[in-house]
Each structure stands twice: as C-alpha cells, then as structure tokens.
Amino acid sequence: MNLPEPRVVEIDLEPFKGIKRKASLVSLLFDVQFSRVVITWNVIPLDDDGNELITDMLRPYQRQLLADNTTFVDPTNEGNYCAPDDPNAVGEYDFYRYLAGYVPTVVEDMIVLTGSRGAALGRFD
C-alpha cells in the first residue's frame, strides 16, 4: 500500500533583526488532562533566496504555542481571537476539540492561524 507523503505545514514569518524566517510544524498534541493544545514549531532562518541558513550564530530553534480556554475565539469569524464577553466567544481549546472531532480537515488551517497569530505577537522571536 502506498501512503501519500505527509503534508508539511509551514508559515512565513516576518523578518527578525533583518533575518527572513519560516516556521514548520513539528507536532500537535491534544492534552486532554490539562485542556490545552500544544503546537510545536521549528523556526528556520533563511537566506535571501529562501534557503535554510545555518551559521555559528544562526540555527533553527523550536517554539511551542498553547491553545487553552483562557483565550477566546469567535467560530463565526474564522476562529479569530475575541473578547471573553463576545456573544460568540468559545475557549480556544474547546474550539480545537470540536474541529478535531467533527471537521478534521480544518485543523491544519487552525494550526496555521494559531501560528500566524503567535508570529504577529512575537512568540517566535
């Protein structure tokens, strides 16, 4: 049986200190005991041509982003963050749990969305 190659989930990051970067998904863990999703990323520095850049000072590194119910998202607005008092507010972990159970193809989109939000907040720096 030939299985398809796994999809590589990547997001482009804003340059940091003039260095281009991208983040590549390493793992996605549903931690049911603590009601959180742990997303681990490799952050890879790139040269001007988009090739991986490794020097004595630059190396890929990992960052973990957490999705739990202390953060709220609006499922009617593509899962974007919202205030807890928003009438559509749902805990981010509960939102992931629902998607994984009923719409698994959307989970990859949510991973990218969470990674992009984390990047915008400087969590890959």
C-alpha positions as CSV (number, residue, x, y, z in Angstrom):
1,M,0.0,0.0,0.0
2,N,1.4,3.4,-1.0
3,L,0.7,6.1,1.5
4,P,0.7,9.7,0.4
5,E,3.6,11.9,1.7
6,P,2.6,13.8,4.8
7,R,1.8,17.4,4.2
8,V,4.3,19.9,5.6
9,V,2.6,22.7,7.4
10,E,4.6,25.9,7.2
11,I,4.1,29.6,7.7
12,D,6.2,32.5,6.6
13,L,7.3,34.8,9.5
14,E,8.2,38.4,9.5
15,P,11.9,39.1,9.4
16,F,13.5,39.3,12.8
17,K,16.6,41.6,13.1
18,G,16.8,41.5,9.3
19,I,16.7,37.7,9.0
20,K,14.0,36.0,7.0
21,R,12.3,33.0,8.7
22,K,9.7,30.4,8.3
23,A,8.1,28.1,10.9
24,S,7.5,24.4,10.2
25,L,5.0,22.3,12.2
26,V,6.7,19.6,14.3
27,S,3.8,18.3,16.4
28,L,0.3,18.9,17.5
29,L,-0.7,17.5,20.9
30,F,-4.2,17.4,22.4
31,D,-3.5,17.4,26.1
32,V,-6.9,16.4,27.4
33,Q,-5.8,16.2,31.1
34,F,-4.9,20.0,31.1
35,S,-7.4,21.0,28.4
36,R,-4.9,22.5,26.0
37,V,-3.4,22.0,22.6
38,V,0.4,22.2,22.4
39,I,1.7,23.1,18.9
40,T,5.5,22.8,18.5
41,W,7.2,24.6,15.6
42,N,10.7,24.7,14.1
43,V,11.7,28.2,13.3
44,I,14.2,28.2,10.4
45,P,16.3,31.2,9.4
46,L,16.5,31.7,5.6
47,D,18.9,33.5,3.3
48,D,17.7,36.0,0.7
49,D,17.0,33.1,-1.8
50,G,14.8,31.3,0.8
51,N,17.3,28.5,1.6
52,E,17.9,27.4,5.1
53,L,20.6,29.5,6.7
54,I,22.8,27.8,9.3
55,T,25.9,29.6,10.7
56,D,27.7,29.6,14.1
57,M,25.2,32.3,15.2
58,L,22.1,31.1,13.4
59,R,20.4,27.8,13.9
60,P,16.8,26.5,13.7
61,Y,15.1,26.6,17.1
62,Q,11.7,25.4,18.5
63,R,8.8,27.3,19.9
64,Q,5.6,26.0,21.5
65,L,2.3,27.7,21.3
66,L,-0.6,26.8,23.6
67,A,-4.3,26.9,22.8
68,D,-6.3,26.7,26.0
69,N,-9.6,28.0,27.4
70,T,-8.0,31.2,28.8
71,T,-8.0,32.5,25.3
72,F,-11.3,33.0,23.4
73,V,-12.0,32.8,19.7
74,D,-15.0,33.5,17.5
75,P,-16.0,30.4,15.5
76,T,-18.3,32.6,13.3
77,N,-15.2,34.7,12.3
78,E,-12.7,32.1,11.2
79,G,-11.6,31.4,14.8
80,N,-10.0,34.8,15.3
81,Y,-9.4,36.0,18.8
82,C,-12.2,37.8,20.5
83,A,-13.0,39.2,24.0
84,P,-14.4,36.8,26.6
85,D,-17.7,38.8,26.7
86,D,-18.2,38.5,22.9
87,P,-21.6,36.6,22.4
88,N,-19.8,34.1,20.1
89,A,-16.8,33.6,22.3
90,V,-15.6,30.0,22.8
91,G,-12.5,28.8,24.5
92,E,-9.7,28.1,22.0
93,Y,-9.1,24.6,23.3
94,D,-12.8,23.7,23.1
95,F,-12.8,25.1,19.5
96,Y,-9.9,22.9,18.5
97,R,-11.5,19.9,20.2
98,Y,-14.8,20.4,18.3
99,L,-12.9,20.8,15.0
100,A,-10.8,17.7,15.5
101,G,-13.9,15.7,16.3
102,Y,-16.2,16.9,13.5
103,V,-14.1,18.7,10.9
104,P,-10.6,17.3,10.9
105,T,-9.5,18.9,7.6
106,V,-9.9,22.3,9.2
107,V,-7.4,21.5,12.0
108,E,-4.5,22.3,9.6
109,D,-6.0,25.7,8.9
110,M,-6.3,26.3,12.6
111,I,-2.7,25.3,13.2
112,V,-1.6,27.9,10.6
113,L,-3.9,30.5,12.0
114,T,-2.6,29.9,15.6
115,G,1.0,30.0,14.3
116,S,0.3,33.2,12.4
117,R,-1.2,34.9,15.4
118,G,1.7,33.8,17.5
119,A,4.1,35.2,15.0
120,A,2.2,38.5,15.0
121,L,2.6,38.6,18.8
122,G,6.4,38.0,18.6
123,R,6.2,34.5,20.1
124,F,8.7,33.1,17.6
125,D,11.3,35.8,18.4
